[in-house]
Amino acid sequence: MGERNVDFYHRDLTPDPSFNITKSMLRNAGIGRAYWGCAVGKIPDSCSYKHDLSKMVSNLPADVKAGKGAVFYGDHGFGKTSAASIVLKSAMARGGQVFHRMAATVDHAYEKRWVETNLDGIQVWDMLTQAQLLTLDDLGHELAAAGYKAGDTRTVEELIRLRYDDLLPIYITTNMKITELTEHYRSISSILLDASRFYLVDVNGHNWRRGE
């Protein structure tokens, strides 16, 4: 796939936030403006996943070193992308290199990797495979994507396996139940169920889009 066109740093995260996060950093990481203000403290205490997310943020330096990410699953509007963005921002504040990408765009990033670049001019496929932390947003959406590759999961599965093998954390969001996820992504089902490498977080309790 050619030589890397950027130095990817995988430094140990600091125990506490030590870096200021700028708007430019958030944009370059691919985190949407709607998620810039997300924080654990804004999640209602009635949401059971708040405790899991708080634990993940506290354990982030050790988890990143161990290559442990998460699968955030649940219905539309309950905060899966927000939860993943909170983790990415927490990592950035501790010196981590992060990237956020929609699962439905992974095939394009691979097939057009010589021309598909981020705002810094870095190949998106390089960012997907080598950034220290990655959010793969809305896994499963690519199954219904229009075009000749609709339903083809091979590139996404390759990406998840590559990061798993390289001990690079990946934070997956999906509307699928875990049983559905392992059914559709059979070649990596054992990876997704590896408790040493993935938290399984059921995001429920408050529909942010409806204000319920």
Sequence and secondary structure as in RCSB ss.txt:
>XXXX:A:sequence
MGERNVDFYHRDLTPDPSFNITKSMLRNAGIGRAYWGCAVGKIPDSCSYKHDLSKMVSNLPADVKAGKGAVFYGD
HGFGKTSAASIVLKSAMARGGQVFHRMAATVDHAYEKRWVETNLDGIQVWDMLTQAQLLTLDDLGHELAAAGYKA
GDTRTVEELIRLRYDDLLPIYITTNMKITELTEHYRSISSILLDASRFYLVDVNGHNWRRGE
>XXXX:A:secstr
    SS        SS  S   HHHHHHTT  GGGTT  GGGS TT THHHHHHHHHHTHHHHHHHT EEEEE S
TTSSHHHHHHHHHHHHHTTT  EEEEEGGGHHHHHHTTTT B TTS BHHHHHHHSSEEEEEEETGGGG SSTTT
T  HHHHHHHHHHHHTT  EEEEESS HHHHHHHSGGGHHHHT TTTEEEEE  S  TTTT 
